[in-house]
Amino acid sequence: MFGIPESVLIFAALTIVVGLVLLAGVGLLPKATRTVARVFWCPFRRTDVTVEFEEDSFGRGRYLGVKRCTAFAPTSAVTCGKPCLYLGNLPPVRGLPKAA
């Protein structure tokens, strides 16, 4: 039938195909997010804010989007460029934030 070299090549090819199928399948899965509220000083609006962030639910703590922010009325109408997503460490509050 097959000698050792042919069977090794077939095994390697099948392993690569299965690996590529699995990687493609993971890429097609929906991204899981959760909503978290954070209170901090917004250096862009120069006020304390309460913000509802969409966060990566796999525990990396990466903010993906802003759902609500008390710097805007209504809070769901966030019209800035959402630069708070790129702050890294959120600045501590300086006073009392507005209720969401």
N, CA and C atoms as a LAMMPS dump frame, in Angstrom:
ITEM: TIMESTEP
0
ITEM: NUMBER OF ATOMS
300
ITEM: BOX BOUNDS ff ff ff
-5.0000000000000000e+02 5.0000000000000000e+02
-5.0000000000000000e+02 5.0000000000000000e+02
-5.0000000000000000e+02 5.0000000000000000e+02
ITEM: ATOMS id mol type element x y z
1 1 1 N 0.845 -1.178 0
2 1 2 C 0 0 0
3 1 3 C 0.889 1.239 0
4 2 1 N 0.789 2.018 1.059
5 2 2 C 1.616 3.225 1.156
6 2 3 C 2.842 2.916 1.982
7 3 1 N 3.964 3.476 1.585
8 3 2 C 5.161 3.37 2.396
9 3 3 C 5.107 4.434 3.489
10 4 1 N 6.071 4.431 4.342
11 4 2 C 6.095 5.392 5.452
12 4 3 C 6.128 6.839 4.949
13 5 1 N 6.914 7.203 3.964
14 5 2 C 6.943 8.602 3.525
15 5 3 C 5.588 9.096 3.012
16 6 1 N 4.864 8.276 2.234
17 6 2 C 3.564 8.709 1.724
18 6 3 C 2.554 8.889 2.849
19 7 1 N 2.558 7.987 3.815
20 7 2 C 1.592 8.096 4.909
21 7 3 C 1.884 9.32 5.774
22 8 1 N 3.152 9.659 5.938
23 8 2 C 3.509 10.859 6.704
24 8 3 C 3.027 12.102 5.967
25 9 1 N 3.19 12.131 4.646
26 9 2 C 2.72 13.269 3.859
27 9 3 C 1.201 13.405 3.919
28 10 1 N 0.501 12.292 3.828
29 10 2 C -0.96 12.327 3.908
30 10 3 C -1.401 12.801 5.288
31 11 1 N -0.769 12.309 6.337
32 11 2 C -1.099 12.744 7.696
33 11 3 C -0.841 14.242 7.87
34 12 1 N 0.281 14.722 7.363
35 12 2 C 0.613 16.146 7.475
36 12 3 C -0.398 16.997 6.708
37 13 1 N -0.776 16.557 5.52
38 13 2 C -1.746 17.306 4.723
39 13 3 C -3.106 17.349 5.414
40 14 1 N -3.543 16.218 5.952
41 14 2 C -4.825 16.185 6.662
42 14 3 C -4.788 17.042 7.922
43 15 1 N -3.671 17.041 8.621
44 15 2 C -3.53 17.868 9.82
45 15 3 C -3.622 19.349 9.468
46 16 1 N -2.988 19.74 8.39
47 16 2 C -3.043 21.14 7.952
48 16 3 C -4.468 21.521 7.554
49 17 1 N -5.146 20.657 6.824
50 17 2 C -6.521 20.941 6.399
51 17 3 C -7.44 21.075 7.61
52 18 1 N -7.339 20.163 8.555
53 18 2 C -8.172 20.234 9.762
54 18 3 C -7.858 21.505 10.55
55 19 1 N -6.592 21.855 10.669
56 19 2 C -6.209 23.079 11.375
57 19 3 C -6.777 24.323 10.717
58 20 1 N -6.713 24.397 9.401
59 20 2 C -7.265 25.545 8.684
60 20 3 C -8.777 25.63 8.831
61 21 1 N -9.451 24.497 8.798
62 21 2 C -10.906 24.485 8.985
63 21 3 C -11.265 24.972 10.385
64 22 1 N -10.521 24.542 11.389
65 22 2 C -10.79 24.992 12.759
66 22 3 C -10.537 26.486 12.913
67 23 1 N -9.457 26.995 12.348
68 23 2 C -9.175 28.43 12.423
69 23 3 C -10.247 29.25 11.718
70 24 1 N -10.703 28.78 10.575
71 24 2 C -11.764 29.488 9.862
72 24 3 C -13.057 29.462 10.665
73 25 1 N -13.342 28.349 11.311
74 25 2 C -14.549 28.239 12.132
75 25 3 C -14.53 29.177 13.317
76 26 1 N -13.39 29.331 13.96
77 26 2 C -13.272 30.249 15.095
78 26 3 C -13.468 31.685 14.626
79 27 1 N -12.972 32.014 13.468
80 27 2 C -13.139 33.361 12.932
81 27 3 C -14.575 33.698 12.594
82 28 1 N -15.389 32.687 12.328
83 28 2 C -16.79 32.92 11.986
84 28 3 C -17.701 33.006 13.203
85 29 1 N -17.198 32.634 14.375
86 29 2 C -18.017 32.701 15.582
87 29 3 C -18.304 34.154 15.941
88 30 1 N -19.49 34.423 16.485
89 30 2 C -19.785 35.8 16.897
90 30 3 C -18.918 36.206 18.08
91 31 1 N -18.553 37.473 18.114
92 31 2 C -17.763 37.994 19.226
93 31 3 C -18.671 38.143 20.444
94 32 1 N -18.24 37.622 21.565
95 32 2 C -19.014 37.735 22.796
96 32 3 C -18.57 38.987 23.544
97 33 1 N -19.536 39.82 23.91
98 33 2 C -19.234 41.04 24.656
99 33 3 C -20.122 41.113 25.883
100 34 1 N -19.732 41.973 26.799
101 34 2 C -20.564 42.253 27.963
102 34 3 C -20.536 43.757 28.196
103 35 1 N -21.545 44.255 28.89
104 35 2 C -21.627 45.679 29.189
105 35 3 C -21.151 45.913 30.61
106 36 1 N -20.226 46.855 30.767
107 36 2 C -19.712 47.22 32.088
108 36 3 C -19.8 48.731 32.239
109 37 1 N -20.12 49.176 33.444
110 37 2 C -20.199 50.609 33.736
111 37 3 C -18.928 51.04 34.451
112 38 1 N -18.385 52.165 34.041
113 38 2 C -17.188 52.725 34.66
114 38 3 C -17.437 54.205 34.939
115 39 1 N -16.948 54.661 36.087
116 39 2 C -17.049 56.066 36.475
117 39 3 C -15.635 56.632 36.481
118 40 1 N -15.427 57.738 35.759
119 40 2 C -14.088 58.32 35.667
120 40 3 C -14.179 59.775 35.226
121 41 1 N -13.049 60.481 35.332
122 41 2 C -12.93 61.849 34.85
123 41 3 C -12.658 61.797 33.353
124 42 1 N -13.518 62.448 32.576
125 42 2 C -13.322 62.488 31.128
126 42 3 C -12.472 63.708 30.797
127 43 1 N -11.231 63.503 30.369
128 43 2 C -10.375 64.645 30.054
129 43 3 C -10.8 65.383 28.784
130 44 1 N -11.66 64.784 27.995
131 44 2 C -12.095 65.394 26.743
132 44 3 C -13.298 66.311 26.961
133 45 1 N -14.209 65.918 27.872
134 45 2 C -15.373 66.729 28.229
135 45 3 C -15.137 67.524 29.509
136 46 1 N -14.053 67.221 30.186
137 46 2 C -13.658 67.881 31.438
138 46 3 C -14.752 67.817 32.497
139 47 1 N -15.244 66.603 32.691
140 47 2 C -16.263 66.349 33.7
141 47 3 C -16.206 64.882 34.111
142 48 1 N -16.771 64.591 35.284
143 48 2 C -16.898 63.195 35.702
144 48 3 C -18.048 62.569 34.924
145 49 1 N -17.859 61.354 34.475
146 49 2 C -18.874 60.68 33.669
147 49 3 C -19.056 59.241 34.137
148 50 1 N -20.225 58.726 33.858
149 50 2 C -20.497 57.295 33.993
150 50 3 C -20.707 56.775 32.578
151 51 1 N -19.915 55.799 32.207
152 51 2 C -19.948 55.283 30.836
153 51 3 C -20.246 53.795 30.871
154 52 1 N -21.123 53.351 29.981
155 52 2 C -21.358 51.922 29.773
156 52 3 C -20.547 51.505 28.552
157 53 1 N -19.534 50.696 28.807
158 53 2 C -18.669 50.201 27.737
159 53 3 C -19.108 48.808 27.316
160 54 1 N -18.926 48.492 26.042
161 54 2 C -18.983 47.109 25.581
162 54 3 C -17.569 46.578 25.733
163 55 1 N -17.435 45.497 26.499
164 55 2 C -16.113 44.961 26.812
165 55 3 C -15.975 43.564 26.234
166 56 1 N -14.78 43.23 25.817
167 56 2 C -14.467 41.881 25.36
168 56 3 C -14.726 40.928 26.517
169 57 1 N -15.594 39.95 26.329
170 57 2 C -15.998 39.097 27.449
171 57 3 C -14.993 38.001 27.773
172 58 1 N -13.89 37.939 27.072
173 58 2 C -12.903 36.917 27.365
174 58 3 C -11.895 37.367 28.404
175 59 1 N -12.221 38.43 29.146
176 59 2 C -11.423 38.828 30.289
177 59 3 C -10.195 39.648 29.989
178 60 1 N -10.054 40.116 28.777
179 60 2 C -8.887 40.926 28.458
180 60 3 C -9.06 42.37 28.905
181 61 1 N -10.291 42.755 29.255
182 61 2 C -10.546 44.111 29.713
183 61 3 C -10.452 45.147 28.61
184 62 1 N -10.605 44.729 27.38
185 62 2 C -10.497 45.649 26.248
186 62 3 C -11.875 46.21 25.935
187 63 1 N -11.97 47.533 25.884
188 63 2 C -13.236 48.179 25.56
189 63 3 C -13.407 48.227 24.046
190 64 1 N -14.58 47.774 23.581
191 64 2 C -14.839 47.704 22.151
192 64 3 C -15.738 48.828 21.659
193 65 1 N -16.562 49.371 22.555
194 65 2 C -17.492 50.414 22.157
195 65 3 C -18.081 51.11 23.366
196 66 1 N -18.78 52.215 23.117
197 66 2 C -19.455 52.973 24.171
198 66 3 C -20.949 52.906 23.898
199 67 1 N -21.724 52.394 24.855
200 67 2 C -23.176 52.331 24.707
201 67 3 C -23.842 53.599 25.218
202 68 1 N -23.418 54.059 26.406
203 68 2 C -24.012 55.24 27.032
204 68 3 C -22.926 56.047 27.726
205 69 1 N -23.161 57.363 27.791
206 69 2 C -22.247 58.25 28.501
207 69 3 C -23.054 59.415 29.056
208 70 1 N -22.846 59.732 30.334
209 70 2 C -23.619 60.795 30.973
210 70 3 C -23.188 62.189 30.534
211 71 1 N -22.174 62.308 29.702
212 71 2 C -21.78 63.615 29.171
213 71 3 C -22.721 64.067 28.06
214 72 1 N -23.609 63.184 27.609
215 72 2 C -24.515 63.494 26.509
216 72 3 C -25.962 63.368 26.96
217 73 1 N -26.854 64.095 26.283
218 73 2 C -28.288 63.994 26.554
219 73 3 C -28.991 63.73 25.226
220 74 1 N -29.665 62.626 25.084
221 74 2 C -29.746 61.48 25.989
222 74 3 C -28.416 60.728 26.038
223 75 1 N -28.28 59.932 27.07
224 75 2 C -26.998 59.26 27.307
225 75 3 C -26.621 58.281 26.199
226 76 1 N -27.608 57.823 25.435
227 76 2 C -27.309 56.869 24.355
228 76 3 C -26.83 57.57 23.083
229 77 1 N -26.927 58.895 23.031
230 77 2 C -26.515 59.654 21.845
231 77 3 C -25.069 60.114 21.985
232 78 1 N -24.159 59.178 21.966
233 78 2 C -22.734 59.489 22.106
234 78 3 C -22.234 59.988 20.751
235 79 1 N -21.906 61.287 20.695
236 79 2 C -21.556 61.899 19.409
237 79 3 C -20.076 62.231 19.268
238 80 1 N -19.286 61.953 20.282
239 80 2 C -17.85 62.212 20.163
240 80 3 C -17.189 61.054 19.416
241 81 1 N -15.924 61.147 19.201
242 81 2 C -15.188 60.079 18.521
243 81 3 C -14.832 58.918 19.432
244 82 1 N -15.347 58.932 20.66
245 82 2 C -15.113 57.891 21.664
246 82 3 C -13.623 57.692 21.968
247 83 1 N -12.909 58.783 22.219
248 83 2 C -11.476 58.646 22.506
249 83 3 C -11.194 57.946 23.83
250 84 1 N -12.196 57.838 24.703
251 84 2 C -11.99 57.145 25.98
252 84 3 C -11.666 55.668 25.775
253 85 1 N -12.011 55.127 24.612
254 85 2 C -11.686 53.729 24.326
255 85 3 C -10.178 53.501 24.279
256 86 1 N -9.421 54.564 24.047
257 86 2 C -7.979 54.438 23.861
258 86 3 C -7.174 55.005 25.023
259 87 1 N -7.842 55.337 26.133
260 87 2 C -7.141 55.928 27.272
261 87 3 C -6.233 54.947 28.004
262 88 1 N -6.562 53.693 28.001
263 88 2 C -5.797 52.726 28.808
264 88 3 C -6.314 52.749 30.228
265 89 1 N -5.641 53.464 31.106
266 89 2 C -6.115 53.624 32.482
267 89 3 C -7.049 54.819 32.541
268 90 1 N -8.259 54.591 33.051
269 90 2 C -9.224 55.676 33.141
270 90 3 C -8.882 56.574 34.321
271 91 1 N -8.902 57.906 34.136
272 91 2 C -8.569 58.825 35.233
273 91 3 C -9.59 58.732 36.364
274 92 1 N -9.163 58.874 37.618
275 92 2 C -10.109 58.806 38.74
276 92 3 C -11.059 60.002 38.732
277 93 1 N -12.226 59.812 39.352
278 93 2 C -13.226 60.884 39.416
279 93 3 C -12.698 62.044 40.248
280 94 1 N -13.192 63.239 39.949
281 94 2 C -12.788 64.438 40.68
282 94 3 C -13.933 64.984 41.52
283 95 1 N -15.123 64.506 41.293
284 95 2 C -16.295 64.954 42.041
285 95 3 C -17.331 63.848 42.022
286 96 1 N -18.59 64.205 42.058
287 96 2 C -19.663 63.22 41.984
288 96 3 C -20.159 63.124 40.548
289 97 1 N -20.188 61.932 39.961
290 97 2 C -20.679 61.79 38.593
291 97 3 C -22.195 61.892 38.544
292 98 1 N -22.703 62.252 37.382
293 98 2 C -24.144 62.28 37.162
294 98 3 C -24.656 60.847 37.09
295 99 1 N -25.905 60.641 37.473
296 99 2 C -26.5 59.301 37.405
297 99 3 C -26.785 58.947 35.955
298 100 1 N -26.629 57.669 35.624
299 100 2 C -26.859 57.224 34.244
300 100 3 C -28.324 57.118 33.93
